[in-house]
Amino acid sequence: MEFICYPKCSTCQKAKKWLDENKIVYTERHIVEANPSAEELKMWYKRSGLPFKKFFNTSGMLYKEMKLKDKLSEMSEEEQIKLLATNGMLVKRPLVVDEDKVLVGFKEAEWKEKLR
């Protein structure tokens, strides 16, 4: 299982602590140093069953600076995927990815249910 995070993010720190406390084995990946590729994002999106907008870090400074709230609705899914692949700070985190599931953001109840 891969745990994709930004180490300075408090939500990522909480999620990591939760994984460690629950003795869940994972490989950590720094989302900025190893930004997800367009191919990965496309695969994760399909596996997650979530709307693609959920993959955007809507509370991030970069998202706000780029005024993406107004622009995303006019972009194709392909354009959105390519945009997300340009900068890890645009991607909602943390992400947990394994063969059969993709979790976006840290919601303890959901993680408890899906990572046992």
C-alpha positions as CSV (number, residue, x, y, z in Angstrom):
1,M,0.0,0.0,0.0
2,E,1.2,3.5,-0.9
3,F,0.6,6.4,1.4
4,I,0.9,9.6,-0.6
5,C,1.3,12.7,1.5
6,Y,2.9,16.1,2.0
7,P,4.9,15.7,5.3
8,K,4.2,19.3,6.5
9,C,0.4,18.9,6.2
10,S,-1.3,18.4,9.5
11,T,-4.0,16.1,8.1
12,C,-1.3,14.0,6.5
13,Q,0.5,13.8,9.9
14,K,-2.7,12.7,11.6
15,A,-3.3,10.1,8.9
16,K,0.3,8.7,9.2
17,K,-0.1,8.5,13.0
18,W,-3.3,6.6,12.6
19,L,-1.7,4.2,10.1
20,D,1.2,3.6,12.5
21,E,-1.1,3.2,15.6
22,N,-3.1,0.6,13.6
23,K,0.0,-1.2,12.5
24,I,-0.8,-0.8,8.8
25,V,2.2,-1.3,6.6
26,Y,2.7,1.3,3.8
27,T,5.3,2.9,1.7
28,E,5.4,6.7,2.1
29,R,5.6,8.9,-1.0
30,H,6.2,12.7,-0.9
31,I,3.5,14.2,-3.2
32,V,5.7,17.1,-4.3
33,E,9.0,15.2,-4.8
34,A,7.2,12.3,-6.6
35,N,4.1,14.0,-8.1
36,P,1.5,11.6,-9.4
37,S,1.6,11.1,-13.2
38,A,-1.4,11.6,-15.4
39,E,-1.5,7.8,-15.9
40,E,-1.6,7.2,-12.2
41,L,-4.2,9.8,-11.5
42,K,-6.4,8.4,-14.3
43,M,-6.1,4.8,-12.8
44,W,-6.7,6.0,-9.2
45,Y,-9.8,8.0,-10.3
46,K,-11.3,5.0,-12.0
47,R,-10.5,2.7,-9.0
48,S,-11.8,5.2,-6.5
49,G,-15.4,5.6,-7.8
50,L,-15.2,9.3,-6.7
51,P,-16.0,12.4,-8.8
52,F,-12.8,13.7,-10.3
53,K,-13.2,17.1,-8.4
54,K,-12.4,15.1,-5.2
55,F,-8.8,14.8,-6.3
56,F,-8.3,18.5,-6.2
57,N,-6.9,20.2,-3.1
58,T,-9.6,22.8,-3.1
59,S,-8.4,24.4,0.1
60,G,-4.8,24.8,-1.1
61,M,-3.2,28.1,-1.9
62,L,-2.2,27.1,-5.4
63,Y,-5.8,26.0,-6.2
64,K,-7.0,29.4,-5.1
65,E,-4.3,31.4,-6.8
66,M,-5.0,29.7,-10.1
67,K,-8.8,30.4,-9.6
68,L,-9.5,26.8,-10.4
69,K,-13.0,26.9,-8.8
70,D,-14.2,28.9,-11.8
71,K,-12.1,27.1,-14.4
72,L,-12.6,23.4,-13.7
73,S,-16.1,23.2,-15.0
74,E,-15.0,24.5,-18.4
75,M,-12.1,21.9,-18.6
76,S,-12.4,18.4,-19.9
77,E,-11.5,15.5,-17.6
78,E,-8.3,14.9,-19.7
79,E,-7.3,18.6,-19.2
80,Q,-8.0,18.3,-15.4
81,I,-5.9,15.2,-15.2
82,K,-3.0,16.8,-17.0
83,L,-3.2,19.9,-14.8
84,L,-3.2,17.8,-11.6
85,A,-0.1,16.0,-12.9
86,T,1.8,19.2,-13.1
87,N,2.0,19.9,-9.3
88,G,1.5,17.7,-6.3
89,M,0.2,20.7,-4.3
90,L,-2.9,20.7,-6.5
91,V,-3.7,17.1,-5.4
92,K,-6.0,16.4,-2.4
93,R,-4.0,14.5,0.2
94,P,-3.3,12.2,1.8
95,L,-4.0,9.4,-0.6
96,V,-3.9,5.7,0.1
97,V,-3.5,3.5,-2.9
98,D,-3.4,-0.3,-3.2
99,E,-4.5,-2.9,-5.8
100,D,-8.2,-2.5,-5.0
101,K,-8.8,0.8,-3.4
102,V,-8.0,4.5,-3.4
103,L,-8.8,6.7,-0.5
104,V,-8.6,10.5,-0.9
105,G,-8.3,12.7,2.1
106,F,-8.2,11.5,5.7
107,K,-11.6,10.5,7.2
108,E,-10.9,8.2,10.1
109,A,-14.2,6.3,10.0
110,E,-13.8,5.6,6.3
111,W,-10.2,4.5,6.8
112,K,-11.2,2.3,9.8
113,E,-13.8,0.6,7.6
114,K,-11.7,0.2,4.4
115,L,-8.2,-0.5,5.8
116,R,-9.0,-3.4,8.1
